Amino acid sequence: MRVSDILKVKGNTLFTVTPDTSLHDAVNIMAEHDIGSLVVMEYGDLVGMLTFREIILTLSAHGGSVGTATIRKVMDDHPITCTPETDIDEVRRMMLEHHVRYLPVMDKRTLMGVISFYDVAKAVVEAQGFENKLLKAYIRDWPEEEQNSGR
């Protein structure tokens, strides 16, 4: 299974912001759309990711307030990415190794979407369920051995 398979099921709704968007506005966007990350774009290029992790760190550092900070000051400005052709097992490894929950999907310089740890887990569970059904059907249809094999 590849990232492109997840994107086909997930759809292509993307939420992006610029680095100069206020953190307060970003929090409102994330809350309104029930999302855990925003892709930060500038002049058509991916320049960062903002996730609830950066927001929580900012809240902790500033006594529970995001103040007047912009995304530029708190975003991850070197997010790891994957491509539509990246295998799901590689995505799982990347997410675990880098301790990230959201990966922008890039086709060269074009943002194709974002996949989350949830998206990957859901795809894996669904694939395993499908495989289990096939195996159970195969076992049910297993040909019976002849009782007397000519001995």
Protein Blocks (a to p, Z undefined) as FASTA:
>chain_A
ZZklmmmmnopcdcdddfklcfklmmmmmmmnopabdcddeehiafbdcdfklmmmmmmm
nnopakjadfklmmcfbbcdddfklcfklmmmmmmmnopabdcddehjacfbdcdfklmm
mmmmmmmmmmmmmmmmmmmmpccddfbgoZZ
